[in-house]
Amino acid sequence: MVEYTLSLDSSPQGVILEVEAPGYSTLALTPWSRKFDGNTQIKITALNWAQVNSIGYSFVAWNDGVKDHVRTITLTADTSLTAQYEQVSYYPTRSPSRRAKKYTAKTDYEVAQKRVYALKNIMTENVKTAYTEQAQLEQQVGKYLNSLGLPGIIIHHYRNYSQQLFALKRKFTDQSLTTEATIAAKKWQTRGLNPEHLENIAKILGITITL
């Protein structure tokens, strides 16, 4: 049996497309590709609305001019398709019934399983990178705290503070990060931790704060 490759992409990349074929179904995170037997009928669904890096996009058309976001093709050769989106400044207001229907669809076991499987590799790599960075920073914080000769229970509090800062680093950047880190440090300061040590630990994590 001759096999052909179906390659799916989107502009911008990072959009999930649903792919269905006889005996096969997945949520494909673009860019994506897979081989299928020749003459296989494949249903491809692009989301009408997508979000990439916190920016909203609206489906426009496929690169071959097809404007329906749901399409079925018969694979008779290697095929590449790109779902084209345009950035939107807002999302349309949806009715309560439509919101409830979407929530029900998202929480469906098979849909959720497909979504997690599609994102598994990216999630795993992101976690590996984050854990490696966290371990390196915790070692640096540990060396700094050990040099101070503090009691173990006090060191434990400073470590909790450093872990809180690391979590903030994964959620915020620039001035927002500085603001959130300062708020966190001030809370620990009110619990009796030394402001100079709090500032120095933040500096180890690449955050500049002033208490």
C-alpha positions, 0 to 999 in steps of 0.5 A, a space after each residue: 500500500 502506498 503511503 502519503 504524508 499529510 503536513 499541517 501548519 498554521 499562520 501563526 504556528 501553535 494552533 491546534 487542528 483536529 484530524 480524523 481518519 478511519 480508525 484514527 483521531 488526534 488534536 494536532 499542534 501545528 506544525 504537524 505531519 503524519 503518513 496515511 495510506 493512499 486514498 484515505 479520507 481525512 477530515 480536518 477541522 481548524 478552530 474558528 478562534 484561536 489564541 497563541 501567546 495570549 493573542 487572539 486570532 480568527 480563522 480566515 481560510 486555508 492556503 489553497 483558498 478554501 474558506 470553510 474551517 472544516 474540510 475533508 480531503 482524499 489523500 492521493 499525494 503528499 499534501 501540505 495545508 496551512 490554516 491562515 488566521 488574522 489577529 483580532 483585538 477582541 473576542 466576540 461575545 458568546 451566548 451562555 448556551 454556547 459557552 456551556 456547550 464549549 465547556 462540555 466539549 472541552 471536558 469530554 474525556 476523549 477530547 481532553 485526552 487528545 489535547 494532552 497527548 498533542 501537547 505532551 512533548 512540548 509540555 515535557 520539554 518545558 518542564 525539563 527546562 524549568 526544573 533544570 533552571 530551578 535546580 541551578 538557582 536553588 543551588 546558588 540560593 543554598 550556597 548564599 544562605 549557608 554562607 550566612 550561618 543562619 539556623 535551619 528553620 530560618 533557611 527553610 523560610 528563605 528557600 520558600 521565598 526563593 521558590 515563590 520568586 521562581 514561580 513568579 518568574 514563570 508567570 510575569 516579566 519586566 515591570 510586572 515581575 518586579 512589582 509582584 516580587 516586591 510584594 512577595 518580599 515585603 510579605 516575607 519581611 513582615 514575617 521577620 526575614 532580613 530585607 537585605 537577604 531578600 533583595 540578594 536572593 531576588 538578585 540571584 534569580 535575576 530580579 531587582 527589588 528594593 525594600 
